[in-house]
Every structure is written in C-alpha cells, then in structure tokens.
Amino acid sequence: MIRGLMKCLWVCVWMSQSLQPLQAARAIPPRLAEVFDAARLAEMDRVVEETIAQKGCPGGVIWVEREGRSYTKALGQRSIDPTAEPMTMDTIFDAASLTKVVATAPCVLLLVERGKAELDVPVSRYLPAFTGFQRERITVRHLLTHTSGLKPGLSRQVPWQGYEHGVGLALAEMPETAPGTQFRYSDINFILLGEIVRILSGTSLDKFAERELFGPLRMRDTGFLPAASLRRRIAPTQRVEGQMLRGVVHDPTSRAMGGVTGHAGLFTTAADLARFARLFLNEGVVDGRRILKAETVRLMTSVQTADAVLPRRGLGWDIDSGYSRPRGRVFPLGSYGHTGFTGTCLWIDPFSKTFWLFLSNRVHPDAKGNILPLQLELGTLAAQAVRNFSFDRVPGALAARTNFLSAAVGVPTIEVLNGIDVLVRDGFKPLRGLRVGLISNHTGQDRNRRSTIDLLHQAPEVSLKALFSPEHGIRGVADEKVSDSRDEATGLPVYSLYGDRRAPSEDQLKGLDALVFDIQDIGCRYYTYIGTMGNCMEAASKAGIRFVVLDRVNPINGVAVEGPVHTNQSTFVAYHELPLRHGMTVGELATLFRAERGWKLDLTVIQVEGWKRSMWFDETGLPWINPSPNMRSMAGAALYPGLGFHEAALAVGRGTDAPFQIIGAPYVNDRVLAAELRKENLPGVRFIPLRFQPTYSTFKDQPCSGVAITIVDRDRFSPVDVGLAIARTVQRLHPTEYALGKLRFLLTDEPTLEGIKAGRSVAEMRSAWMEGLSRFKTRRARFLLYPDPPRP
C-alpha cells in the first residue's frame, strides 16, 4: 500500500512539473491569446534564458506584437560588471546598426519627400569632394542599399579623432567594385548619408532626427548622446581602456567621431522601437499622425537592389541576405528588418501584420557574447506563435532565388564555374553527412556572389562547425595580424591563421570530418593564401581528416611560368619549391603538395569547369572581388609577381590608388628612371614618369618619384622581367640608397640578387634559373587538371 501511495505521489509530482510550462503558457491575457500561441511565446522566453545561461548575453528584452496586442518580457541582467542589475522593460540600449534604419534612412527619405534630396543622383551633388575613381558614379540609392562598392568600414589602424576627420576619410574612400553591381554591407555608406542629412537639413543628424522623427513619434527615450540623467537605465556594453561604456556609443568609429554618425550611435528602448515598427506596419502613420508618406514606406521596404545583385535590400532595410537571421525560417520573403552589433534586432512582417524585436547588450562585459543563433530561433518562434494566419504561399511574398544563375537577365547559363559553383550545382554531395571546418575569406563566393560560408551553413546534411581565416581576415579588410572572433552572419567561431597560429590546432580540429579550402589565389608564390592551404593540409593529415579544395581559376592564366624556383627552407611566403609565377590553380597545387611532401591525406579537389589554361580572369565571366586590400585590379594582379618582391625596398603603390602598378622612392628621378627602363625594350609594357606619396607601407607619407607601368600586351609581357629590369636599373642609378638586400625575403634567390648587384642583363639572370624552371615544369605537368585542348 505504501508503494502504491508513493507511486501515486510520484505521478502527481511528475504531472505537476509537466503542467508548469503549459500553465505558464496559459497565463497570457485572452485578447493576446487570440493572436499568439502561448506555448510558442513561452518557448521564446526559454531560448533567451538558455542563451543567458550559456553567456551569450547577460539579459534582454523581448517584444512581439500583432494587431495592437503585444507580448513583452525582460529577462536576465542588464549589468553584471561592476555590479549586478536586473533587466527592466525601460532599459535603454545602444542600438548599434539599428541606427541606420531607425534614424538615418528615414531622415534621408524625409528630405526626399521634401524635394531636398534625390535617390538616383550622384552623391557628389551633395558632397562635392566625393569625386574621382568612380566615386561620381555612386548614387544616394547605392549608399542606402549597400551597393556602392565601398569597403565595410574606416580604418582605425592609425588612431584619429573628430567628426570632420571621419567624414574626410569616408570621402576619400574609393569603390572596390563597380557601383550598383555588388552588395557589401558598409558603415561608410551611412557615414556619408549622415553627412548628407547634415548638409541638406542645415543641422546635425541627431537634432534633425529628434525634431522630425523621434519627437513626432513620441519616442521619448530615443536619441544620440543620452543625457547623464538616463545613465542608470542604460545597459552598459564593454570595458574599454579600463572604463565600462555606459551611455557612450560602443562602435569605435562613431565614438571617435563624437557619437553622432549615420551608421551607429543611437540609443533606444523596446517601447520606443515598437512605436517605430508600428510606423512602418501602418505605412507611415502612428496614433493617427502621419510621419512618412505611404509611398515612402513602400519604397523603403521593397527591393531596391538591381536584379543582378543576389542579396535583396530595401532602402536601409534588409530583406533577403546573409544578415536576415531575424526572419527565421517561417516569415515570408518580403518581410524586412535589421540587426545591430551590440545584440539588437527588429523584424517586421507586413503580411501577417506582426513585428518582433529583441534588445540585448551581448557585448557586455567582454564582447564574448553571441546571440546570432538566438536571433534565428526567436524569428522562427515569433512566426510560429502567430495564430489564424497561414504562411504557406503568402500573396505578395517574394519568390526564393533558387536558380539565380540561369534566371538573371543577360547572364549566360554556360560559363566558367569555380569549385563552389560545381559543389552547389551538385547538391553538396561530397560534403553530405560531414562535420566541416571552412578555410575561407571574402573571396569565397560563388559566381552569384553568394558567400561560401552562407552556402555551406545552409546546405542540406552539411554541418558547418568552424571557420578559419587567412591573412587579411575572414572579410579580407585587415592589413595586419588578425585574432580569433565570431562570424556575425552565422555565429560560428572564426579561428585566425594569421596571428599566433598559421595552422589549425589539434583542439580546433576535434570533432571535424573535413577541412574545406575556398580562397582565390593570385598565381604568385609569395601570396600567402597557398602557404595557408599547405599548413592546413598538413594539419588535416596529422588529424586524419579529409581535405577538400574548392578549386578556383588562376586569374593571371595557367600557362605562363616564370622566375627562379625557391629551393631553400619552407617559409610562409615560399611554402614549396615553386617559381615566382607558378601557372597552377590551388587544386593543382594541393595535389602537388600532397605528393611531394608525402602526406597521407584524403584529398578531394572539386574542379573548375569551363576554364582553359590560357584564360585570364576577365575572360571567365566570373565577378571580380579584391583578393586582398591592395589587389584591386587585373593590372595589379598581372604585375604582382614582378613588383611584389620589391615592397620592402621600394614604394610599390601600397597606400595609393594604384597598388602594384606604380613603383618608386624619394631618391629616384622619375623621368630618368622611365627613360632608362624604356631602353630595356621589354615587350608588352610602357613606363610613364610619375610622382606620388603613399599613405602607408614603405616610404609612408614621403614624396616619391618613379614610374607607372602600363600593360599594352599582357600575353607578351613578363612581370618578372619587368621586376628585374626595375631592380637592376635602380641599383645602377642609386647603389647607396637602394636597399637591395630587402628583396631577399620574397625573391629568395641569391644568384638573382648577385646578378642584380653585378648589373647583369635580364636575359643573363633569366638564363641562370632556366634549368631549375625546366625541372619544375616537368614536375608540374603530372598535376595539371585542366590541359588546354589541342590547337587546330
């Protein structure tokens, strides 16, 4: 009997515990239960609490609203350092990049409504200094849609302060891709937009936004530079130089510019942000008062990027891109929103008349928090919570872009395909069922400019676990050592291979079945990406995991092979016995490395299709993206094997508009050098006298004289011959000033250095390495995957 009573008691306890979530879920008001499922709302609370427990953020505020009925919840702490403070619904948060859509974009559109600004005019109409080097082709619309071609942010390598200084740096930026052709999220775009608002309105962005937007919307706790009286309610962010930021903008560029910028600096609460969301759901009206025209709201929230640009963006708003995590897996394409680096997000669905937001300070206290997976989960649950609305085949929703390559107008369907294109076409079959680490950067894109990171992260039956970044970082903008981090789009750990480590550690490879390499090489021995590949192959061999190369074309063709062959000890810039210009793809190099180094490695190369060895990059139809910050053009890539090895001794264009296309030094006479180089009678090139002043690297901020090199026949010219001709000429003209020994690091060939010093001709120096080059060609032939078809 006692056993029976105990069993009954146990069942009652179990039922009581099991019913607790259901009872909690039923505890929402009846009117709210008409539009939302209580269990899904309770699940939103649970996943936030789980993230807090895992230290993804100290706390946060949820707000989900539909048809005027809202569910709100404050969870966790708003401060844990130096003291603990509970999260409250009235907590004020650093909104970070929500500034772009909550302040800057609507202010620009208000000026458009009033006839003071136009979307499709050059930015230079309002900012006259923004001209030259294709800047005059950038329009206001390009800035709002992040299709200007400008890089992601201003450099902070050299400390600077002041709003005017920051704007000046933004005005000096040049597009790295043709305006309107590629999506690249950029703070610089909105720094310029904030300045346009200042110029056209006659007042600063913060004052214009308060007068024309936040005041009329009664967003009483929203603005830039919050008053000291609000400090107790502000969620702190990160400790910087010993001080915890609280009421001071977290973004370092905005902070350097005084805290009022178009890309960051806004502070807000969940209640205020909810009012702003209602403005857009109601097509410009809140509480019966019109703030924006209905056509303005429709314009801002519809696709404004060109058909040939795969990510879809509105004016400021994100619609369908790698940043669309808050849409979750259910809300239809055509809903819109935005995120912020500090841990903020907002997503609005005009079809179901729903919005949800989550505000947190995930960077508190040490910037190690991560809510990216949480944003995806909350977005999914918010849509699943919606009652009496079907998200199947929503009228007016956008169609998914599943076959953009063949559907895009004017884009041929049969073109050169890199390895990632082949992998996608074949349904990721070689990687299915595998736990994968990806070695990549910004050049890891398919021909539609979709990131390999995003493609593998979303691929069926592929589990992307970690990212590994080479020199210049995962986004390709760093020109110095980089540290470990997290990828903003996926939340995955990013392990740097250009910091304290040059190869993955044993611990980082635990739990992985394969490493995948997808980086665009440039075809030159001392370009460090192939050194990174070799180091990773060796690590994979030791760990006993597979190595998969998503092959890419050699941009300076796969036929020409030239320069002395490296025969000394392996280094990061001379990883293997290769000439300066090797004429191989990374996939071919991988097969050569494995064979000649004797690794027991399960290697797979996903081959390029449609490429002939004789092709240069601009003959492939593939989109160009700068492989590194100073590799900005085909001309620079073609000259790099000959000019790159000079960079420690001469100014080679780093810190100018033409890296690796110009060369010189303070002690050079430009007209004399050009005249002497013309006497070399090198085929396919011309030398033009030039004066320039690099802003960094060798001879930084010093006036230099030298030559600009123009390629007139790229199939006849030899970049290595050009480099040697420059070296022997400068050595002859300036033997005491020229630091010839500094060429040793990248050239790595003592006989060639001796030949330069002795004044030997280019032909004489070339003959000295021909035997070694001939042996390399014989070795190379075994590993070529793409022989050109016989010529008729």
Order of alpha helices (4+ residues) and beta strands (2+ residues): alpha-alpha-alpha-beta-beta-beta-beta-alpha-alpha-alpha-alpha-alpha-beta-beta-beta-alpha-beta-alpha-beta-beta-alpha-beta-beta-beta-beta-beta-alpha-alpha-alpha-beta-alpha-beta-beta-beta-alpha-beta-alpha-beta-alpha-beta-alpha-beta-alpha-beta-beta-alpha-alpha-alpha-alpha
